[in-house]
Amino acid sequence: MRKHRRAPRVRLHHRAGALLVAVLAALAGCTGGGSDGAGAGGPSAGTARSSGEAGGELVVLAAASLSEVVEELAAAVEAAHPSVEVTLSFGGSADLVAQVLAGAPADVLMTADETTMTRAEDDGAVTAPVVVAENSPVLVVPTGNPAGVTGLDDLDGAALVVCAPLVPCGTAAAELARRNGVTLAPVSEESAVTDVLGKVTSGQADAGVVYATDARRAGGAVDVVDVPGSTDVLNRYPAAAVIGGDAELAALWLDAVTGEPGRTVLADAGFTLP
């Protein structure tokens, strides 16, 4: 898991700069003075301020495959709300849920599928999840495809890496294999999709199953091998306020994700919008 703090007015990513500056006005409307916390599950989500500009530390735990999008949104939120400091923590969805259930401080949880979020909701850790994006698995190989992989049914002798079964990207890989009538025999199972992608781009693996957005972000570092039915396997990404966190800051973030700023950035990153 990767964790870092972002100071107010951090740099905007090159892709986010001009785009998100244009929508800062929309984010500026997501202040505590005009919110009753409903966007984050209402007052029961945690502590909310009675009035005034939202401020303080906003802690967001997000699935690794959302890292680029969440970083861009964090920059936009901080630019629109100078008194807000966003702390981001990325990792496998199952690990993030385990952290929340163990009492790790957080205001917002964003997972890569509804199953992991349901665990948190059933245990009373989050409230009112809302689906913000969808993603599909793809088979990737290092640029040039040195192992000559042609599909999921052509992996004999190839070093395949996938996510662990309890991780959303692992569930998606298993479903894609099932639909194609193959049994995967990975040499490694990772806890986050970024680890799978890293092993492919570094040449440690001949192939890996990642999300379409991860393959897109990798650019020329990987090639995508067509797999029948890959676009029919959808992981739905929910976001929710963490109960016991700051309800006002959670509402601010959820408004940004579900509103124009978030939808624009998600679409530009290759996610499908619900």
C-alpha positions, -999 to +999 in steps of 0.1 A: +000+000+000+012+035-008+004+064+014+013+100+010+002+134+022-006+163-002-001+198+010-027+224+000-023+239-035-002+210-047+007+208-084-020+197-108-011+167-130-004+177-166-037+161-178-057+176-150-043+212-151-064+230-177-093+206-173-098+208-136-092+245-133-123+249-155-144+230-130-130+244-097-161+266-095-182+235-093-160+221-065-161+254-047-199+249-042-192+217-022-186+236+010-197+227+045-219+259+047-244+245+022-242+208+030-262+188+056-240+158+052-266+139+031-241+133+003-221+112+027-249+094+044-260+123+067-250+131+102-247+094+111-216+092+089-196+110+116-189+145+129-201+174+108-196+211+114-225+234+119-213+262+096-184+277+078-159+267+052-149+230+052-114+225+065-090+201+080-075+168+070-096+147+045-084+110+045-093+090+015-086+052+012-089+042-025-083+011-046-049+011-064-065+013-098-080+047-089-047+062-079-043+086-109-079+098-108-079+103-070-047+122-071-061+146-097-093+151-077-073+157-045-054+184-063-086+200-075-103+198-040-073+214-023-071+241-049-108+249-044-106+246-006-073+259+007-082+249+042-085+212+033-055+189+032-061+156+015-043+125+026-045+096+002-038+059+008-039+033-020-040-004-019-059-036-026-096-031-018-097-061+006-067-046+025-084-012+027-116-027+040-096-046+066-080-013+077-113+005+080-128-024+100-097-023+123-104+013+130-079+030+108-087+068+105-105+076+073-133+097+060-139+081+026-135+045+013-134+038-025-132+002-036-128-016-069-159-037-066-192-038-047-184-071-029-156-056-008-176-024-001-205-046+011-183-062+037-176-028+051-212-017+050-225-050+066-201-044+095-214-009+100-181+008+089-195+029+060-228+044+049-247+049+016-222+036-010-226+051-044-212+036-076-190+061-094-173+041-122-170+008-140-139-011-153-131-043-172-102-067-171-077-071-200-047-093-207-015-074-210+020-084-220+053-065-222+057-044-253+065-066-282+050-097-265+083-116-262+065-148-250+041-147-280+010-149-259-022-149-281-049-153-254-059-167-221-059-202-237-023-198-248-005-194-215+013-228-212+049-221-202+042-184-198+047-166-165+012-152-157+006-128-129-029-120-115-044-105-084-052-127-055-088-142-055-101-120-027-090-088-045-115-074-070-091-076-100-085-112-091-122-119-091-125-102-125-096-123-138-113-155-126-146-145-142-130-137-175-112-171-174-144-189-166-162-173-195-135-184-218-134-220-204-098-218-192-081-224-159-055-199-150-022-211-134-004-179-123+031-179-110+022-151-086-009-136-071-007-100-060-027-079-035-031-049-058-035-045-096-006-020-097+017-048-085+005-070-114+011-043-139+045-036-124+057-072-129+046-071-165+062-038-174+094-048-157+096-081-176+092-102-145+060-117-160+051-127-195+015-117-191-009-103-165-046-095-161-052-059-151-079-033-156-084-016-190-076+017-173-043+004-160-033-008-194-042+026-208-021+044-182+009+021-189+009+034-225+036+019-246+050-002-218+025-030-225+005-045-253-031-056-249-040-091-261-076-094-271-097-118-250-133-126-260-159-111-237-135-089-217-158-059-219-187-080-205-169-085-172-176-053-153-163-042-119-184-014-103-165+010-081-184+024-051-174+052-028-188+058+007-183+079+038-167+061+067-188+061+098-169+079+126-150+101+100-157+137+092-191+137+075-187+172+060-153+165+044-166+131+032-196+149+016-173+174-001-153+145-016-182+125-027-198+156-043-166+161-062-164+124-073-201+121-084-203+156-099-188+171-130-151+171-118-151+134-109-170+123-139-148+142-163-116+128-148-129+093-146-140+093-182-107+107-193-089+079-175-109+053-194-134+044-168-170+037-179-195+060-161-226+044-145 
